[in-house]
Amino acid sequence: MKNRSSVSKLSEGVTHKEAKLKLTTQYATRDKNVPARSQFRRWVKAALMQDAEIVLRIVDEAEGHNLNRDFRGRDCATNVLTFVYSDVPPLSGDVVLCAPIMEKEAAQQDKTLAAHYAHLTVHGVLHLQGYDHDSDAGAMIMEKLETDIVMKLGHDDPYKDTGGNAEEP
């Protein structure tokens, strides 16, 4: 997990060197409501604090279910999964978003679909950089950082009325 100083520097708006990004976006769903590549790139860059090579994959429920079962031992689809391949710059990893789960959650949480995609894209990119929510302290740091980034992107507080923790099972 990252230390508080890196969180406070970003959340206070301290300028940092713009990270280099190599982003590949894969659409493995027929869902027509998925955001455009340019939106995903904006959201990833907003959360990125170091150079990275990222594959962002948007999947259907079957693939999301299989990945969650095979890699996390949970027999259901989930909203976002992050796979870290290298944690030294340039970071390397995959962020997988499950389109049907994203739509269901956005409706349940009374959010726009774009706001929910922005939030969980940021969430996945922060995981790639070593942030986690496995402890109360880690969750507090990660949620503050997510909230600051998502609000700077023009969306409401992603944790407003949700009770915290962006990930479902």
Legacy VTK file of the C-alpha trace (Angstrom):
# vtk DataFile Version 3.0
C-alpha trace
ASCII
DATASET POLYDATA
POINTS 169 float
0.000 0.000 0.000
1.160 3.532 -0.709
2.011 5.908 2.094
-0.006 8.902 3.159
2.426 11.430 1.694
1.789 10.281 -1.878
-1.938 10.473 -1.233
-1.799 13.923 0.284
0.416 15.261 -2.509
-2.047 14.172 -5.164
-5.154 15.112 -3.209
-3.790 18.595 -2.456
-3.259 19.181 -6.153
0.541 19.274 -5.993
1.862 19.074 -9.517
3.578 15.848 -10.430
5.372 14.701 -13.554
2.843 13.435 -16.029
3.092 9.686 -16.213
3.667 8.021 -19.568
0.839 5.701 -20.510
0.577 2.930 -23.036
-3.112 1.976 -22.967
-4.830 -0.757 -24.921
-8.614 -0.831 -24.654
-10.379 -4.084 -25.513
-14.144 -4.330 -25.944
-15.181 -7.944 -25.301
-18.872 -7.152 -24.895
-21.754 -6.313 -27.190
-22.993 -3.696 -24.740
-23.635 -0.442 -26.608
-23.469 1.764 -23.489
-19.738 1.311 -22.869
-17.735 4.558 -22.857
-15.380 5.489 -25.687
-11.637 4.833 -25.621
-10.967 8.547 -25.192
-13.027 8.624 -21.986
-11.207 5.610 -20.568
-7.841 7.199 -21.418
-8.824 10.394 -19.579
-9.902 8.456 -16.481
-6.789 6.251 -16.441
-4.475 9.257 -16.830
-6.250 11.074 -13.994
-5.405 8.210 -11.600
-1.936 7.385 -12.908
1.053 8.580 -10.873
3.792 6.600 -12.610
4.588 5.259 -16.056
2.462 2.274 -17.014
1.406 -0.146 -19.710
-2.212 -1.083 -19.135
-4.728 -3.240 -20.922
-8.252 -2.125 -20.083
-10.740 -4.839 -20.999
-14.509 -4.445 -20.868
-16.176 -7.838 -20.667
-19.585 -9.470 -20.566
-20.956 -11.225 -17.498
-19.749 -14.708 -18.475
-16.111 -13.615 -18.831
-16.326 -11.500 -15.675
-17.704 -14.512 -13.793
-14.994 -16.842 -15.108
-12.176 -14.450 -14.250
-13.487 -13.791 -10.750
-13.937 -17.523 -10.124
-10.590 -18.557 -11.560
-8.446 -15.826 -9.993
-10.275 -14.840 -6.813
-12.226 -18.007 -6.032
-15.559 -16.175 -6.089
-18.316 -17.776 -8.128
-19.927 -14.624 -9.550
-19.152 -11.719 -11.822
-17.740 -8.582 -10.212
-17.463 -4.973 -11.323
-13.660 -4.559 -11.557
-10.634 -6.827 -11.412
-7.004 -5.728 -11.506
-4.124 -7.978 -12.512
-0.649 -6.636 -11.753
2.193 -8.087 -13.836
4.958 -5.669 -12.840
4.865 -3.226 -9.957
7.990 -1.331 -10.940
7.829 1.458 -13.521
6.667 1.101 -16.076
3.880 -0.689 -14.244
2.221 -3.421 -16.216
-1.211 -4.897 -15.725
-4.787 -5.424 -16.778
-7.921 -3.744 -15.495
-11.101 -5.647 -16.321
-14.526 -4.007 -16.095
-17.727 -6.058 -16.389
-20.274 -4.064 -18.423
-23.504 -5.702 -17.158
-22.419 -5.372 -13.514
-21.434 -1.747 -14.106
-24.882 -0.967 -15.534
-26.697 -2.762 -12.726
-24.686 -1.005 -10.012
-25.002 2.448 -11.595
-28.791 2.036 -11.634
-28.867 0.694 -8.057
-26.678 3.553 -6.816
-28.592 6.173 -8.833
-25.420 7.264 -10.674
-24.812 7.968 -14.304
-23.140 5.102 -16.091
-20.232 7.371 -17.064
-19.660 8.358 -13.415
-19.605 4.709 -12.348
-17.211 3.720 -15.144
-14.972 6.678 -14.261
-14.935 5.658 -10.593
-14.179 1.995 -11.133
-11.582 2.731 -13.810
-9.822 4.985 -11.281
-10.277 2.273 -8.616
-8.637 -0.370 -10.809
-5.733 1.895 -11.774
-5.085 2.704 -8.112
-4.983 -1.045 -7.343
-2.441 -1.421 -10.136
-0.272 1.153 -8.359
-0.372 -0.716 -5.052
-3.294 0.884 -3.246
-5.702 -1.443 -1.489
-8.670 -1.476 0.845
-7.835 -4.625 2.800
-7.564 -2.667 6.061
-9.573 0.243 7.435
-6.556 2.539 7.064
-5.937 1.403 3.469
-9.599 1.786 2.597
-9.684 5.294 4.036
-6.644 6.359 2.004
-7.835 4.722 -1.212
-11.397 6.042 -0.945
-10.153 9.598 -0.291
-7.886 9.420 -3.305
-10.652 7.954 -5.508
-13.098 10.610 -4.364
-10.647 13.440 -5.079
-9.835 12.114 -8.561
-13.427 11.348 -9.554
-14.627 14.748 -8.358
-11.813 16.473 -10.288
-13.150 14.614 -13.333
-16.492 16.368 -12.785
-18.493 13.608 -11.096
-20.079 13.416 -7.656
-18.462 11.721 -4.660
-18.504 8.049 -5.702
-19.018 6.880 -2.116
-21.940 9.136 -1.361
-24.710 6.816 -0.137
-22.788 3.588 -0.916
-21.122 2.779 2.394
-17.622 2.531 0.879
-15.602 -0.181 -0.915
-16.095 -0.110 -4.675
-15.769 -3.834 -5.179
-18.558 -6.341 -4.918
-17.859 -10.053 -4.546
LINES 1 170
169 0 1 2 3 4 5 6 7 8 9 10 11 12 13 14 15 16 17 18 19 20 21 22 23 24 25 26 27 28 29 30 31 32 33 34 35 36 37 38 39 40 41 42 43 44 45 46 47 48 49 50 51 52 53 54 55 56 57 58 59 60 61 62 63 64 65 66 67 68 69 70 71 72 73 74 75 76 77 78 79 80 81 82 83 84 85 86 87 88 89 90 91 92 93 94 95 96 97 98 99 100 101 102 103 104 105 106 107 108 109 110 111 112 113 114 115 116 117 118 119 120 121 122 123 124 125 126 127 128 129 130 131 132 133 134 135 136 137 138 139 140 141 142 143 144 145 146 147 148 149 150 151 152 153 154 155 156 157 158 159 160 161 162 163 164 165 166 167 168
